[in-house]
Amino acid sequence: MTGKPRPDLNDAATAPYWEAAARHELVLPRCNSCGLVFFPPRERCPGCWGGELSWQPMSGSGTLWTFTEVHVPFYDDTWAEDVPYVVAVVELDEGPRLLAGIVEPDMASLAIGDRVEVTFEDRPEGVTLPVFRVVE
Amino acid sequence: MSVLDGIAIVGVAETPIGKLPGRSAISLQAEAGVAAVAAAGLAKGDIDGVFSFSGYSQAMMLHAARVAEHLGLRPELAVVTDVGGPGTHHAALLNVAAAIDAGMCTTALCTYGENGISIRRSGRGRAPGTLTGGEDFEAPYGQIAMISGYALFAQRHMHLHGTTSEQLGAVAVASRYHASLNDNAHKREPITLADHQASPMISSPLRRLDCSLISDAGGAFVVTSIERARSLGVPYARVLGYGAAATHHIPSQAPDLHELGGPVAAARAFERAGLTVADADAVYIHDACTFSVVAGVEALGLCVDGEGGPYAESGALALGSECPVNLHGGMLSHGHAGGVFHLLDAVRQLQGTAGSRQVEGAEVVVAHGNGGVFSTFSTMVLGRGP
């Protein structure tokens, strides 16, 4: 057991995303030139290659684009206590899609198209992950 | 006119496939390489180019230089391609063709293979999720395996098109049937749809029998000029059309199903070949999971978009149909060590050496599929030479 994978918190292009998550805020970069909001964060806009970016707070609302329930711990026992767990792709209302977990999923009813909202998971390994919960 | 018009695949070979304790990936590639050169009627001294990929079980820098060193070769070019899936081997053909055209090589050895089983037993396997590109934004959520990435798209296909687990099961059953005809397949015992439905869920909606195997295996092919191939007097395959597409890297950044690169790559390849899928006598689809075949038959135009499930269920994949799919058994049953075996078996069909799974008189065979999680697509339309 080597602990769960954690993002590189020292990457200059992505650190503000993780710092906001630690404050329980979801922020994404927005291009000052063309207005594109994009994910994952990077130093230039993938739309127009503009280098002037701002961090924009997201509404935190979105739609379940797809998901899978993982039933086996892959490779080693890192995820053995978590299975089964849900990996989802969420489409934020602002447009970008991101991959995340779904907390307390009701597998009998979980469906693509479900409305979801962001919440935050403070991990013992010293990182906070944006995750989502289904809203009724 | 393209440099690809000038090349011929003259020899193919694969090692035993399965659990091969104590075998390094490089030793499997070398074994396949030596056998492929012999299959082409050539000798070590004829090889003056090496093109390869380490695979991921023992990922390595400058891998082609290692292959050359291992086999005692000092070629002008030792080149790695890593496009993902079949694109890796197809792009090697493009590189060989360019090298031959540039006078930098006359006859190239291309080697692939992994030791995905044995590397784990050795305790030297790579850390999970370290090569996927999702280290920061996907692995922390437990998205660390390719198969759960594929599951995301299988789930969405089911949602959009009504595809069923039973339809995916039809792909698994057909693959195993073909593997039962192949003496070198990793898994040969026939399976039924009930076996598929009873196999445990791995990453919903994909069950164990929806997942490709992990195998220790090596595969290799030898490429030379059409002129040289003719003088050798061996049957060979030639390139009629090659097309590709790259849309994203990590699963969350994929476009929606209908915008993935598969149909684009296929259309480019068929247009360059001046052919359509109706001209294909067999196709080989990179089957990381059963759903990959559903997506593949749609992308190639064997059925309309969204109807890959019913197409698989109709029996259209099996030997004896108009355009059988994955006659060697695919990665679902023949073996998975990077995916080169689809190309090798496509060449065998065109050489007329595929034995009990031979499509009689095969003239056009297509190899197609994706790397990553539908990240890159590659389609290679091959024809029978001379």
Contacts between the chains, C-beta under 8 A, distances in Angstrom:
chain1	res1	chain2	res2	distance
A	2	B	127	7.5
A	4	B	140	6.4
A	4	B	142	7.8
A	5	B	128	7.7
A	5	B	129	5.6
A	5	B	135	6.6
A	5	B	139	3.9
A	5	B	140	5.2
A	5	B	144	7.0
A	6	B	140	5.8
A	7	B	135	7.1
A	7	B	136	3.9
A	7	B	137	6.9
A	7	B	140	5.9
A	8	B	135	7.3
A	8	B	136	5.8
A	11	B	136	7.1
A	14	B	136	6.2
A	39	B	137	7.8
A	39	B	252	7.6
A	39	B	253	7.9
A	40	B	136	7.0
A	40	B	137	4.9
A	40	B	250	8.0
A	40	B	253	7.7
A	65	B	156	7.2
A	66	B	152	4.7
A	66	B	153	7.0
A	66	B	155	5.1
A	66	B	156	4.1
A	66	B	159	7.4
A	67	B	152	7.0
A	67	B	155	6.3
A	68	B	148	5.2
A	68	B	151	3.7
A	68	B	152	5.4
A	68	B	155	5.9
A	68	B	203	4.7
A	68	B	204	5.4
A	68	B	205	7.7
A	68	B	206	7.7
A	69	B	201	7.5
A	69	B	203	7.1
A	69	B	204	4.3
A	70	B	142	6.1
A	70	B	148	5.3
A	70	B	202	7.9
A	70	B	203	4.9
A	71	B	200	7.0
A	71	B	201	4.7
A	71	B	202	5.9
A	71	B	203	6.6
A	71	B	204	7.2
A	72	B	200	7.9
A	72	B	202	5.6
A	72	B	203	7.7
A	74	B	128	6.2
A	74	B	144	5.5
A	74	B	145	4.1
A	74	B	147	8.0
A	74	B	148	7.7
A	75	B	125	7.7
A	75	B	128	3.8
A	75	B	144	6.8
A	75	B	145	7.4
A	76	B	128	6.7
A	78	B	128	7.1
A	79	B	142	5.3
A	79	B	144	7.7
A	82	B	142	6.4
A	85	B	142	5.6
A	87	B	141	5.8
A	87	B	142	5.9
A	87	B	143	4.9
A	87	B	148	5.7
A	87	B	152	7.1
A	87	B	203	7.9
A	89	B	152	6.0
A	89	B	251	6.9
A	89	B	252	5.2
A	97	B	252	5.3
A	97	B	253	7.2
A	98	B	137	6.9
A	98	B	252	5.4
A	99	B	134	7.5
A	99	B	137	6.5
A	99	B	138	4.9
A	99	B	141	6.1
A	99	B	143	5.7
A	99	B	250	7.5
A	99	B	251	6.5
A	99	B	252	3.9
A	100	B	141	5.8
A	101	B	141	4.9
A	101	B	142	7.3
A	111	B	159	7.7
A	112	B	155	7.0
A	112	B	156	6.4
A	112	B	159	4.3
A	113	B	159	7.7
A	123	B	140	7.6
A	127	B	140	7.0
A	129	B	140	5.8
A	129	B	141	6.8
A	131	B	141	7.7
